[in-house]
Amino acid sequence: MILNGNDPPSTIWTILNVDHLQMNNLVFIDSNPSISILKLSSIQKTDISGSKFISSRENGELLIGKKPFLIYAEMILNIILDNCQALNLSRGWISLKYTSDVSISRVKIIGNAAKTRILFVERVNEFVMDECESTGNIGGVVHLIDASSAKIGNSRFLDNQISNDNGGSVFVDSEFFVVADSIFDSNSAVNGSGGAVAVSDSTMLSIDRSTFVSNVATISGGAVAMVSVFPNSNDYSHSQITYSVFRDNGINHYPNIDKSYCKGFYSCEGSGGAISLRSIITFYNVNATGNYAVWGGAVFTSNDNRKLVDAKSFIEGNHAKIAGGGVFSINGYFDGTDLKNNSAGFYGDNMASSIQFIYAIQTTYFGIDGKYLVATNNSATLNLHLGQYAKIEILKSADYYGNLVNIFREDIEPISNSSLYIPKCDYSIIDNGINISFSEAPSQPSESKFPILLKITSRSIPITVIITPCPHGYSLQEGVCAPSFPMEVLISTSVVGVLLALISGIIIGLLITFAFRKLWKIKDKLKKLKKLEKAEEDIEKRLLKSEFHKNYGINYDPKDSIIKNKKSMNFLINSDDLKIEKKIGEGAYGSIFLAKCWETTNVAIKSFHQKSEENETNGEDFEREVSLLVNLRNPYIVTFYGVCITESKRFMVVEYCERGSLEKIINDCRSGKDFLTLSQKAQILLDISSGMKYLHGLKPKLIHRLVFTVSIVLLIDNLLRDLKPANVLINATGQAKVCDFGVCYFSIEELIF
């Protein structure tokens, strides 16, 4: 029987509500894409055998119409397609929905070119495809979603292709999917994953006694890939691959290596030359050779595969452009397989993982104008003006397998876990790190200090960001610090105008201009001073109202200046940002505690009683030491972080040096509890010398704004005479730092005379 589709009805045959439908040895000719030849619904059993479905198109012409499929079938209990042929169709062959059991056997699907898959199956209980051949199809072959179980066996898929989708031949989203005794050769997924087969991340996949050769994909999994359906789920399925061969599969489009950064399983473009699976994988007697990719020449995975890979599997001669010539596992733990003669461009010729160990980080600061300023090894704190950027680089790191990573190729993303509004973060990924800067949204006040995390694939780096005011000559414009409008330009223009208009007014004009500039500067300074004093009073009031202050229960007069030195107010630390952990010492004027500042940084807190008539000297020492420390910044001077003021006490927050004072170390060495080599002793002396050299080099101009020049000279001179082992601290790395500037006792009268 020959059935021609040129008849006017929209559907030639519509068959509903029958128990058993049998259609054998029919020929269906597709000539009108605006209609569907068959529509089947509510049938107990449908048997289509020995039938041929062909197109009337000539010379590869595609028929474009409203109906994407030739046959629509739904709510069929059991459907059998046996010994059928779908040849040269320009649209999909069959769409099956809400079907219990689908059996497809001895079917040939050849030379079709459609915008959709040839077989589209949705919501079925069991799908079986056996002894079938699919060759030269454009648009993919099988699309199976929401199935309980699926199996493809004894079938061949050759030279099939899909564009902008996953699974060059087959895509399956099922609870269980088995591929057995089948061959996949020269299939491709252009701009997609899974050159031959793609499955969802909820599918339990089993591949047995099958061969995958010369399949390619653009994104991941040259032969087999797992794609995202539930990307945030931690409930991974288990995949099993046994007695199978993967040869010469790969990624057919290498991304720009200079811009290729791996962020996670679904964002590593070019991963898994043969296999890219997120699930736990069991390998048994698997042979993978000659496969190629950017990450994981043969296999790319993200889960724990330890002890799940047998010793009989063989992975050799694969290549990765970046890492993991044989296998790349994001979390490591892939072992037990014979991997040899694989190669990688950057690290891990046989096996590699994402970065697991970070040994050294460097922060490089650049000015607002983009010029280099300074590089530091301090990665815990980032001090920036709005619009200024810094470069954070990971200088030394290694993966799970101990491979040293010379060129860092993983994505870094700044993440804020603060509930407060913070400035907008702008960043760009670079070799071995990230460029980062901040800007403020219009009319939206931002926090000046806040924590962020630099999220890497498997690790995070905590950083405290401190936004500092714009430097001299700059002002906040559109959320960033930018050069202020130069008054000199306006003045020069005015002078030139006066000269051209009236030469006789030159002298008067210059005098007026000079006076105007002086008055303008005086007014500007008075305005800034008034604004600064008001800000300081507000900070004092907030500190006095905090819970930390109330616990002391002592009245405190806000009119009493917290710190005489106004610049020190920039270093006020909120008591809520300090978490005292334990007492570590006792000083002349109070106790010394170990604390956590801003939840990230270990600090030492030195306590002082509040200034009063009884302990006026104590209060003056505190203010004097803060006034001095606030201007000292040197690697060999104990770093001053700030002060915290309560009603009854004052706290000075400084750098915590884990090994304590040099005096303690000397005593421990004498008692045999500690030991210093000659080179360590020499290094300590060099560190102390560097610190003292810095103090000797201070000039009065640097700190003239804080106290009298003569006062500072005498203070530093007295400090140099008081150098002793008790005033030298040693940090965890053995670096010596000069400390304790509270020993300087000078009154104003003494300094004058």
C-alpha positions in Angstrom: 0.0 0.0 0.0 1.4 3.4 -1.0 0.0 6.3 0.9 0.7 9.8 -0.5 0.6 12.8 1.7 -0.8 15.4 -0.8 -4.4 15.1 0.4 -5.8 18.3 1.9 -6.7 17.1 5.5 -4.2 18.2 8.2 -3.8 14.6 9.3 -4.3 11.7 6.9 -5.0 9.0 9.4 -6.2 9.5 12.9 -6.7 6.3 14.9 -8.1 6.5 18.4 -9.4 4.1 21.1 -8.6 0.7 19.7 -7.2 -2.4 21.4 -4.7 -3.5 18.8 -3.4 -1.7 15.7 -1.2 -3.6 13.2 0.3 -1.8 10.2 2.7 -3.9 8.2 4.6 -3.5 4.9 3.4 0.0 4.2 5.2 2.8 2.3 4.7 6.4 3.6 5.8 9.2 1.4 6.3 12.6 3.1 5.6 15.3 0.6 3.6 17.9 2.6 5.3 19.1 5.8 2.1 21.0 6.8 0.4 17.7 7.7 1.2 14.6 9.8 0.6 11.3 8.1 -0.4 9.4 11.3 -1.9 10.4 14.6 -2.3 7.6 17.1 -3.8 7.9 20.6 -5.3 5.7 23.4 -4.3 2.3 21.9 -3.5 -0.8 23.9 -0.9 -2.2 21.4 0.5 -0.8 18.1 2.7 -2.9 15.8 4.3 -1.2 12.8 6.5 -3.6 11.0 8.2 -3.9 7.6 7.2 -0.3 6.7 9.2 2.4 4.9 9.0 6.1 5.6 10.6 8.2 2.8 10.6 11.8 1.6 9.8 13.2 -1.8 12.4 15.9 -1.5 15.1 16.0 -4.2 18.7 17.1 -4.2 18.8 17.5 -0.4 16.0 20.0 -0.3 14.6 20.6 3.2 10.8 20.7 3.6 9.8 23.5 6.0 6.3 23.2 7.5 4.3 23.5 10.7 4.5 19.8 11.7 8.0 18.8 12.9 7.2 15.1 13.0 5.7 12.7 10.5 3.9 10.5 13.1 2.5 11.6 16.5 1.6 8.9 19.0 0.6 9.2 22.7 -1.0 7.2 25.4 -0.1 3.8 23.9 0.5 1.0 26.3 2.8 -0.9 24.0 4.3 0.1 20.7 6.6 -2.0 18.4 8.6 -0.7 15.5 10.3 -3.6 13.7 12.2 -3.9 10.5 11.3 -0.4 9.5 13.2 2.3 7.5 13.3 6.1 7.9 15.1 7.4 4.8 16.0 11.0 3.7 13.3 12.6 5.8 13.4 16.4 6.2 11.7 16.4 9.6 11.4 14.1 12.6 10.1 10.6 12.1 8.1 9.8 15.3 7.1 11.6 18.4 6.1 9.3 21.3 4.6 10.5 24.6 3.0 8.9 27.6 3.8 5.3 26.5 4.5 2.4 28.7 6.8 0.2 26.6 8.6 1.1 23.4 10.5 -1.6 21.4 12.5 -0.6 18.3 14.4 -3.4 16.5 16.1 -3.9 13.2 15.3 -0.3 12.2 17.4 1.7 9.7 17.5 5.4 10.1 19.6 6.8 7.2 20.3 10.1 5.6 17.7 12.2 7.4 18.2 16.0 7.8 15.8 17.5 10.2 15.7 20.4 12.6 14.8 18.0 15.4 15.7 14.5 16.4 14.4 11.6 14.3 13.0 9.8 17.4 11.6 12.0 20.2 10.4 9.9 23.2 9.0 11.5 26.3 7.6 10.0 29.5 7.9 6.3 28.9 8.3 3.4 31.3 10.8 1.2 29.3 12.6 2.0 26.0 14.5 -0.7 24.1 16.4 -0.1 20.9 18.1 -3.3 19.5 20.0 -4.2 16.2 19.4 -0.8 14.7 21.5 1.3 12.3 21.7 5.1 12.2 23.9 6.6 9.6 24.5 10.1 8.2 21.6 11.9 10.1 21.7 15.6 10.7 19.8 16.8 13.8 20.6 13.7 16.0 18.8 10.4 16.2 17.3 9.7 19.7 16.0 12.2 22.2 14.7 10.3 25.3 13.5 12.2 28.4 11.7 11.3 31.6 12.0 7.6 31.2 12.3 4.9 33.9 14.8 2.7 32.0 16.4 2.7 28.6 18.6 0.4 26.7 20.4 0.5 23.3 22.1 -2.7 22.3 23.7 -4.3 19.2 23.3 -1.1 17.3 25.5 1.1 15.1 25.6 4.9 15.1 27.8 6.3 12.3 28.5 9.9 11.1 25.5 11.5 12.9 25.6 15.1 13.8 23.7 17.7 15.9 24.3 21.5 16.2 23.8 23.7 19.3 22.6 20.7 21.4 24.1 17.7 23.3 24.4 14.2 22.1 25.4 13.9 18.4 23.5 10.6 18.2 21.7 10.0 21.5 20.5 12.2 24.4 18.9 10.4 27.4 17.4 11.6 30.6 16.4 8.4 32.4 16.7 6.7 35.8 18.7 3.9 34.1 20.4 3.9 30.7 22.4 0.9 29.3 24.5 0.9 26.2 25.7 -2.6 25.3 27.5 -4.2 22.3 27.2 -1.1 20.2 29.5 1.0 18.0 29.6 4.8 17.8 31.9 6.1 15.1 32.5 9.7 13.7 29.5 11.3 15.5 29.7 15.0 16.5 28.0 17.6 18.7 28.8 21.0 17.3 28.6 23.7 20.0 27.5 21.0 22.4 28.7 18.1 24.6 28.7 14.4 24.0 29.8 13.8 20.4 28.1 10.3 20.5 26.1 10.1 23.7 24.9 12.7 26.3 23.1 11.9 29.5 21.6 14.1 32.3 23.3 14.3 35.6 20.5 12.3 37.2 20.9 9.3 34.9 22.6 6.1 36.1 24.7 5.2 33.1 26.1 1.8 32.1 28.3 1.2 29.1 29.3 -2.4 28.3 31.3 -4.0 25.5 30.9 -1.0 23.3 33.3 1.0 21.0 33.6 4.7 20.6 35.9 5.9 17.8 36.6 9.4 16.3 33.6 11.1 18.0 34.0 14.8 18.6 32.3 17.6 20.6 32.9 21.3 21.1 32.3 21.8 24.8 33.0 18.5 26.7 32.9 14.7 26.3 34.2 13.9 22.8 32.4 10.5 23.0 30.2 10.6 26.2 29.2 13.6 28.3 27.0 14.3 31.3 25.1 17.6 31.0 23.3 19.7 33.6 19.8 19.1 34.6 20.2 19.6 38.3 23.6 21.5 38.4 23.3 22.4 42.2 22.4 18.9 43.3 24.8 16.9 45.4 23.0 13.6 44.7 25.2 12.2 41.9 24.3 9.0 40.0 26.8 6.1 39.6 28.2 5.4 36.2 29.8 2.1 35.2 31.9 1.5 32.1 33.2 -2.0 31.4 34.9 -3.9 28.6 34.8 -0.9 26.3 37.2 1.0 23.9 37.5 4.8 23.5 39.9 5.7 20.7 40.7 9.0 18.9 37.8 10.9 20.4 38.2 14.5 21.3 37.3 18.2 21.4 37.2 19.6 17.9 37.4 23.2 18.9 40.1 24.3 21.3 39.2 27.5 23.1 41.8 30.3 23.3 44.3 28.8 25.8 45.1 32.2 27.1 41.5 32.7 28.1 40.5 29.2 29.2 39.7 29.0 32.9 38.0 26.1 34.6 35.4 27.1 37.3 33.7 23.7 37.8 32.4 20.6 36.1 30.0 22.5 33.8 32.2 25.4 33.0 35.5 23.8 31.9 35.2 24.2 28.1 37.1 21.6 26.2 37.0 18.9 29.0 37.1 15.1 28.6 38.4 14.0 25.2 36.6 10.6 25.6 34.4 10.9 28.7 33.2 13.8 30.8 31.0 12.6 33.7 30.1 14.3 37.0 29.0 11.0 38.6 31.0 8.4 40.4 32.6 6.2 37.8 33.5 2.5 38.0 36.0 1.4 35.3 36.6 -2.2 34.5 38.8 -3.3 31.6 38.5 0.0 29.7 40.9 0.9 27.0 41.3 4.7 26.2 44.0 5.8 23.7 44.6 8.7 21.4 41.9 10.9 22.9 42.5 14.7 23.2 41.0 17.7 25.1 41.9 20.8 27.0 41.2 19.3 30.5 41.5 15.5 30.9 42.7 14.1 27.6 40.8 10.8 28.1 38.6 11.4 31.2 37.2 14.4 33.0 35.2 13.9 36.3 34.4 15.8 39.5 33.7 13.1 42.0 35.5 10.7 44.3 36.5 7.7 42.2 39.1 6.3 44.6 39.1 2.4 44.7 36.5 2.3 41.9 38.9 1.8 39.1 40.3 -1.6 38.4 43.9 -2.3 37.5 43.0 -3.8 34.1 41.9 -0.6 32.6 44.4 1.0 30.2 44.7 4.7 29.5 47.7 5.6 27.3 48.7 8.1 24.6 46.1 10.8 25.4 46.8 14.5 25.5 45.4 17.6 27.3 46.3 21.1 26.3 46.2 22.3 29.9 46.1 19.6 32.6 45.5 15.8 33.1 46.7 14.2 29.9 45.1 10.9 31.0 42.6 12.0 33.6 41.5 15.3 35.2 39.5 14.9 38.4 38.3 18.2 40.0 38.5 16.8 43.5 41.3 14.2 42.9 41.0 10.6 44.1 41.2 8.9 40.7 43.6 6.0 41.0 44.1 2.3 40.4 44.4 2.5 36.6 47.4 1.9 34.3 48.1 5.4 33.0 51.2 6.0 31.0 52.6 7.9 28.1 49.9 10.6 28.4 50.9 14.3 28.1 49.7 17.7 29.2 50.6 21.2 28.3 50.8 22.7 31.8 50.8 20.1 34.5 49.8 16.5 35.3 50.8 14.4 32.2 48.9 11.3 33.5 46.6 12.6 36.2 45.7 16.1 37.5 43.2 17.7 39.7 42.0 21.3 40.5 44.2 23.3 42.9 44.1 21.7 46.4 47.1 23.4 48.1 48.0 27.1 48.0 51.5 27.9 49.3 52.2 31.6 48.4 50.0 34.6 47.4 51.2 38.0 46.4 49.1 41.2 46.2 50.3 44.0 43.9 48.8 47.4 44.2 48.4 49.9 41.4 47.6 53.6 41.7 44.3 55.1 40.5 46.3 56.1 37.4 47.2 52.4 36.8 50.9 52.8 37.7 52.6 50.2 39.8 52.8 51.1 43.6 53.9 48.1 45.7 53.8 44.3 46.0 53.1 42.6 49.3 52.7 39.0 50.6 49.8 40.0 52.8 46.7 38.3 51.4 44.5 38.7 54.5 43.7 42.4 54.0 43.1 44.5 50.9 43.4 48.3 51.3 41.9 50.1 48.2 40.5 53.5 47.2 37.3 53.3 45.1 38.4 52.8 41.5 41.9 51.6 42.4 42.7 48.0 41.5 45.0 45.3 42.9 46.3 42.2 41.4 46.1 39.0 43.6 48.3 36.2 42.3 48.8 32.7 43.5 52.5 32.2 43.1 52.8 28.6 44.3 50.2 25.9 44.4 49.8 22.2 43.8 47.0 19.8 42.9 45.9 16.6 44.8 48.5 14.5 43.1 51.4 16.8 44.1 51.8 18.4 40.6 53.2 21.9 41.0 51.1 24.4 39.1 53.2 27.0 37.4 50.4 28.6 35.4 47.1 28.9 37.2 44.2 28.2 34.9 41.2 28.0 37.3 38.5 30.7 37.5 38.6 32.9 40.6 35.3 34.6 41.7 34.9 37.2 44.5 32.0 36.2 46.7 30.5 38.4 49.5 28.9 36.6 52.5 28.1 39.9 54.2 24.5 41.0 54.7 25.6 44.6 54.5 25.7 46.6 51.3 29.2 46.6 49.9 30.6 48.5 46.9 30.3 47.0 43.4 33.1 44.6 42.7 34.8 44.6 39.3 37.2 41.9 38.4 39.0 40.1 35.6 40.7 36.7 35.5 44.4 36.8 34.7 47.2 34.2 34.6 47.6 32.8 38.2 45.1 35.2 39.7 42.7 38.1 39.5 42.5 41.9 39.0 40.0 43.4 41.5 38.6 46.8 42.2 35.5 48.4 43.8 33.2 51.2 42.9 30.3 52.7 44.7 26.7 52.8 43.4 25.2 56.3 43.2 23.2 57.4 46.3 24.0 54.2 48.0 26.3 54.3 51.0 28.7 51.4 51.2 30.6 49.7 54.0 34.2 50.8 54.3 35.3 47.4 55.7 33.8 44.0 54.7 34.9 40.4 54.2 34.9 38.6 50.8 35.9 35.2 49.6 38.0 34.5 46.5 36.3 31.3 45.4 38.4 28.9 43.4 37.1 25.5 42.1 37.9 23.6 45.3 39.3 26.2 47.7 38.4 29.7 49.0 40.7 32.5 50.2 39.2 34.8 52.9 40.1 38.5 52.5 39.1 41.6 54.5 38.6 44.6 52.2 39.2 48.1 53.6 38.0 51.0 51.4 40.1 54.1 52.2 39.2 57.8 51.3 40.3 59.2 48.1 43.9 60.5 48.1 44.9 64.2 47.9 44.0 65.7 44.6 41.2 63.2 44.0 37.5 63.2 44.8 34.7 60.7 44.5 33.1 61.1 41.1 30.5 58.6 39.8 31.5 56.0 42.4 35.3 56.1 41.9 38.2 58.4 42.9 39.0 60.7 40.1 41.3 63.8 39.7 39.6 67.0 41.0 39.0 69.9 38.7 42.3 71.9 38.6 41.7 75.4 39.9 44.9 76.5 38.2 43.3 76.1 34.8 40.4 78.4 35.8 42.8 80.9 37.3 45.2 80.9 34.3 42.3 81.4 31.9 41.0 84.3 34.0 44.5 85.9 34.1 44.9 85.6 30.3 41.5 87.2 29.8 42.4 90.1 32.0 45.7 90.5 30.2 44.0 90.6 26.8 41.1 92.9 28.0 43.0 95.4 30.1 46.9 95.4 30.5 46.7 98.1 33.1 44.8 95.7 35.5 47.6 93.0 35.5 49.0 93.8 39.0 45.5 94.2 40.6 44.3 91.0 38.9 47.3 89.0 40.2 46.8 90.3 43.8 43.1 89.4 43.7 43.8 86.0 42.3 46.5 85.4 45.0 44.2 86.5 47.8 41.3 84.4 46.4 43.4 81.3 46.3 44.6 81.8 49.9 41.0 82.4 51.1 39.7 79.4 49.2 42.3 77.1 50.7 41.6 78.4 54.2 37.9 77.9 53.7 38.4 74.5 52.3 40.6 73.5 55.2 38.1 74.8 57.8 35.3 73.0 56.0 37.2 69.7 56.0 38.2 70.1 59.7 34.6 70.7 60.7 33.4 67.7 58.8 36.2 65.6 60.3 35.4 66.7 63.9 31.7 65.9 63.4 32.5 62.4 62.0 34.8 61.7 65.1 32.0 62.8 67.5 29.6 60.4 65.7 32.0 57.5 66.0 32.5 58.2 69.8 28.8 58.2 70.4 28.3 54.9 68.5 31.1 53.3 70.4 29.7 54.4 73.8 26.3 52.9 72.9 27.6 49.5 71.9 26.9 46.4 74.0 30.7 46.0 74.6 30.7 49.4 76.4 27.6 48.9 78.4 29.0 45.8 80.1 31.5 47.9 82.0 28.8 50.0 83.7 31.0 53.1 84.3 30.0 56.6 83.2 32.3 58.2 80.6 32.2 61.8 79.6 32.0 62.0 75.7 33.6 65.4 75.9 36.9 63.8 76.9 38.9 63.3 73.7 39.4 59.7 72.8 42.7 60.3 71.2 44.3 63.7 70.9 45.9 62.9 67.6 43.0 63.3 65.1 44.6 61.1 62.5 44.4 58.2 64.8 40.6 58.3 64.5 40.9 56.6 61.2 42.0 53.5 63.1 39.0 53.1 65.4 37.9 49.5 65.5 34.4 48.6 66.5 34.3 46.3 69.6 31.9 44.0 67.7 34.7 43.3 65.3 36.9 41.8 68.0 36.5 38.4 69.5 38.8 37.8 72.5 40.0 34.2 72.6 42.5 34.0 75.5 44.8 35.9 77.7 48.5 35.6 76.6 50.4 38.0 78.9 50.4 40.9 81.4 51.8 44.3 80.7 52.7 47.3 82.8 49.3 48.9 82.4 47.0 46.0 81.7 46.6 42.5 80.2 47.4 41.3 76.7 45.0 39.1 74.8 44.9 37.0 71.7 41.8 37.9 69.6 40.2 37.4 66.2 39.6 40.7 64.3 37.0 40.9 61.5 36.6 37.0 61.9 39.7 36.5 59.8 42.8 37.9 61.4 44.6 36.9 64.6 45.6 40.0 66.5 47.1 40.9 69.9 45.1 43.3 72.1 46.9 45.4 74.7 44.6 46.9 77.3 44.9 50.2 79.1 42.7 51.7 81.8 40.7 54.8 80.7 42.4 58.1 81.3 41.5 59.6 84.7 43.1 61.8 87.4 44.6 58.7 89.0 46.1 57.1 85.9 46.7 60.2 83.7 50.1 58.9 82.8 48.6 55.7 81.6 46.2 57.5 79.3 49.0 59.8 77.9 51.2 56.8 77.2 48.3 55.2 75.3 47.7 58.3 73.2 51.4 58.9 72.6 52.0 55.3 71.5 49.0 55.4 69.1 50.1 58.7 67.7 53.4 57.2 66.9 52.3 53.7 65.7 49.7 55.1 63.3 52.5 56.5 61.1 54.8 53.5 61.3 54.5 51.0 58.4 57.4 48.7 57.9 57.8 44.9 57.7 60.1 44.9 60.6 57.9 47.0 62.9 54.9 45.4 64.6 51.9 46.4 62.5 49.4 48.6 64.2 45.7 47.9 63.2 43.8 50.3 65.4 42.3 51.1 68.8 39.0 50.1 70.5 37.6 52.5 73.2 35.3 51.4 76.0 34.0 53.3 79.0 36.5 51.8 81.4 39.3 50.6 79.1 41.3 51.4 76.0 42.5 48.6 73.7 45.4 48.8 71.3 45.1 46.3 68.4 48.4 45.2 66.9 49.9 42.3 64.8 50.0 39.0 66.7 53.5 37.4 66.6 53.1 33.7 67.4 56.5 32.9 68.8 56.5 35.7 71.4 59.4 38.0 72.4 63.1 37.5 71.6 63.7 37.5 75.4 61.4 34.4 75.8 63.2 32.6 72.9 66.6 33.4 74.4 65.5 32.0 77.8 64.0 28.9 76.0 67.3 28.4 74.2 69.2 28.6 77.4 66.9 26.0 79.1 67.0 23.7 76.0 63.4 24.2 75.1 64.2 25.9 71.8 67.1 26.2 69.4 68.2 28.8 66.9 70.7 28.2 64.1 73.4 30.6 63.4 71.6 31.7 60.2 68.4 32.3 62.2 70.2 34.4 64.7 71.8 36.4 61.9 68.4 36.9 60.2 66.9 38.1 63.5 69.7 40.7 63.9 69.2 41.8 60.2 65.4 42.2 60.8 66.0 44.3 64.0 68.6 46.4 62.1 66.1 46.9 59.2 63.5 48.1 61.7 65.9 50.4 63.5 67.1 51.8 60.2 63.5 52.6 59.3 63.0 54.4 62.6 66.3 56.3 62.2 65.1 57.3 58.7 61.9 59.0 59.8 61.8 62.7 59.0 59.8 65.3 61.0 57.9 66.2 57.8 56.3 62.8 57.7 54.5 63.1 61.0 54.5 66.9 61.5 50.7 66.9 61.4 50.4 64.8 64.5 52.8 66.3 67.1 55.6 68.8 67.4 58.6 68.0 65.3 61.0 68.2 68.3 58.7 65.9 70.2 58.9 63.2 67.6 62.7 63.4 67.3 63.1 63.0 71.1 60.5 60.2 71.1 62.3 58.2 68.5 65.7 58.9 70.1 64.4 57.6 73.4 62.9 54.5 71.6 66.3 53.6 70.1 67.9 53.8 73.5 65.3 51.4 75.0 65.9 48.6 72.5 66.0 45.2 74.3 65.0 41.6 73.6 61.7 42.1 75.4 60.8 44.7 72.8 61.4 42.4 69.8 58.7 39.9 68.8 59.1 36.9 66.5 56.3 35.8 64.1 55.5 32.3 62.9 57.9 32.6 60.0 60.8 33.6 62.3 60.8 37.3 61.2 61.7 39.8 63.9 59.7 42.9 64.5 60.4 45.9 66.9 57.5 46.7 69.2 56.4 48.5 72.4 56.6 52.3 72.0 54.9 53.1 75.3 58.2 53.5 77.1 58.6 57.1 75.8 58.0 59.5 78.7 58.2 63.2 77.8 56.0 66.1 78.9 55.5 69.2 76.8 57.6 71.2 79.2 60.5 68.6 78.9 60.3 68.8 75.2 60.5 72.5 75.1 63.4 72.9 77.4 
